[in-house]
Amino acid sequence: MKLRVHGNTVRLRLRKSEIDRFANEGILEEGLRIGAGDLGYRLERFDGDEVQADFDSGVLRIYVPSAVAADWVHSEEVGIYATTPTVEVILEKEFRRTSQKTEFDADLYPNPRAGKHLQQIEG
């Protein structure tokens, strides 16, 4: 799960295996150590009606309504896009690059913009 923060926007990109785990377990959590501290980020299903976000004790938590999560993980929809009172939240399925192969390609979604360019790289 990739975390990207830009201004007041938080974006999480998930690989296929992470989407599957989220569908089955309802939770994903990652983190990194920065100096003596930790920054965690967590995606979690919950029984609410709207996407929510909070930050407490060094952990960014994104809560997605169970019905919205189920629709997303079992469809071709690329993302969930929401604006909370404090931050814009973007959750997206991660696509393969069009410029070069990566070690994670088998776990990424086909890039709809790849066209012939990606076929030449993979060929």
N, C-alpha and C positions, 0 to 999 in steps of 0.2 A: 504494500500500500504506500503510495507516494503522497507526501504532504507538500503542498505549495501554498505559500501565503504571499499575497500581494495586496498592499493597502489594507482594506477592510474586507478582503475576500479570502476564504479558505477553500482550497480545492484538494480533494482526495481522489486519486486514480487507483483503480483496483484491477488486478490481473484476474484471469479466469478462475484460478484456484482460490483466490481470495473471495470472489463473488460466490463461489460454491460454498466456501466455509461460512460466509455471512448468511447465505440462504439456510444452511443447516443449523448453525449455532446461534445466529442472531447477534454476534459480536465479533469485532476484530480489534486488535490492539497492537500498537507498535510504539517504539520510542528510541531515543538516542541520548547518549551521555554527552554533555557539554561541560568541560571542566569538571567541577565538583558537583554539578547539578544534572538533573534529568528533565527531558521534555517528552511527555507521552502524548499520544493521540489515539483516540478510540472512536469507533463507529459502532453504534448499538441500536437495535430495534427496540421500540417501546409502544405502549398502547395509547399514544396520544393521537392528535389530529394533524399536527404541523411539525415540520422539521425544527429542531431546537439545537442550540449550541451553548456550551458554557466552558469556562476555564477555571479550574480549582486545583490547588496543590500540584502545579506543574503539569496537569493533564488537560488537554483540549478534548472535550467530549462532544460528539455530534450524535444526536438522537433522531432516528428516522421512524415515522409511524409504520407499524407492521404491515398494513395494507399497501402503503406506498413502496416499501422495500420488496414485498412479494411481487408486485407488478413489475418492478424494475429488474430484479434478478432473473425473472422467467420470461423476459421479453427481449426484443431487439432494441429497446430504448437505450440510448447512449448514456443519459444522465438524469440526475435529479437536481433541480435548480431551485433554490429557495432563498428568501431573504428573511432573516430573523430580526428582532428589534436591535440587535447589536452587530451582526455580521452577515455577509452574503455567503452562502454555502453552495458548493458545487461538488457533486459526486459523479464520477464518470468511469466508465469501463475504459481500460487502457488499450489503445491500438498499437499495432506494430509500427515501427518506423518505416518510412518509405525510402530512406537514404542508405541504410545498411542493416545487416542482420545483427541481432543481439542474442545473448545467451538465453533470454527470456521469451523469444519469439513464439515458442510452442505454447506458452502460457498467456499470450496476448491475443486480443481480438483482431481479426483481419481489418486492415485499414481500408475503409471504403474509397479513399482517395488514391489508393496505391496504383491501380490500373496497370499499365504496361511496365512502368518504372520498377515496381516491386517484383514483377515476374522476371525481369532481366537480372535483378540482384539474386533472386532465389534460383534461377535457371542455371 
